[in-house]
Each structure stands twice: as C-alpha cells, then as structure tokens.
Amino acid sequence: MASPEVRNDTDAQQYSLVEDGEVIGFAAYEVEGDEIRFTHTEVDPAHRGGGHASILVQHALDDVREGTRRVVPLCSYVKAWIERHPDYQELTTR
C-alpha cells in the first residue's frame, strides 16, 4: 500500500487525498479574493482513525502557505486542526 498523496483539484475546488489511485478523502474550499475558505473535510469511513484527515489538512495548508491567501476555516475540522497547531494560525490572519 502506497502512502497517501494530496492533490489540489482546482476544478472541483478541493484538495483530494489519494491512496492507491482512489480518492479516500477531500477538503473542499471556496476562493474569494485573497481568501480560501475551507468548507468541509471528509475521509472515507474505511480510512478513518488513521490520521488521514490530519495529513490532508496539513498538506492543504502547506500548499496555501506558499501563496498569499488567508485561510478562513469554516469547516470545524480545519478550525480545530489549526487551533491544535499554533504554527499554522498565522494563515488565518494574513
């Protein structure tokens, strides 16, 4: 089993978590101006509990960090993840 890969699918407006060629999770977002609003995060029930959502969100936020957009965590999971990781909190205030 390959380790999961995170891909930004800009057409679908989501970061997809892909394992063995299958999407097993996603973090949906909307872009408006200089903001990226994370609206929903979901991992396939068969893959929950293995840290997949955390991998997905961290990679998505790392990708956002490379640009200039401000993160608006409308999704409760993304909001909680950022609260638990102080080094990512600056993304919500830039």
N, C-alpha and C positions, 0 to 999 in steps of 0.2 A: 504494500500500500504506500503510495506516494504521499509526501506531506502536502497539506492544502496550499493552494495558491490563491491570492486575492487579485482580482481583475476589476478595473474600473470600466463598466459598461455605460458609457455616456449616453447612448441612445435610450437605454432603459432607465437611466438615472439611478444607478445602483452599483455598489461595489459587490461583486459576486465572489463567494468562497467556493473554489472548485477543487474537488478531490477525485482522482481517477477519472477525469473527464466529465464529472457530473457536478452541477451546482448544488451544493448542500446548505448554502445559506446566503443571505444578502443583507445589505444595509442600504435602504432606499434613501434618496435625498432629492432635494429641490435646490436649484441655484437661482438666486435673485440678487442681481447687482454684485456686491462684494461679499455676499453671504452664501454659505452652503448649509442648508437646513436638513439635518438627518431626521427623517420622519418615522422610520420603522426598521427594526432589525429582527431577523428571523433565521433560525437554524433548523434544519430538518430534524424531527423528533428522534430519529435513529442516531443522530450525531450529537445530541445534547449532552452536556455534562463533561465533555472532553476539552473544554476551553476554546472551542471553535469560534464562539461569538467574540471572545476576547481577541483572538488572533485577527479576526475580520475587522473589528473596530480599530485595533491598533494600526493595522496596515492602512486602513482608510484614512485615519487621522495623520499618519506619517505622510501619506500622499498629499493631503491638504496642506500640511505644514510646509511643503516645498513651494507652495504658491503664496498668495496674499489674502485669500478668502478667510473670513471669520466664520467659525463654526457656531451654529445655533442648534443645540441638542434638544429637539422636540421629542425624540424617542427617549423613553425612560431608561432603556439600557445604555444608550450612548451617554446620557446625562450622568448616570451612576458611575459608568466607567471613567469618565473624565474626573468626577469627584474623587475617585479612588487613586487617580494618577495625577498628582499635582503638576508634574512636568508638562502636561497637556492642557492645563487650564488656561494658559496664555492664548490658546487658539480661540477662546470664546470672547476675548476682549480686544483683539487687534483691530 
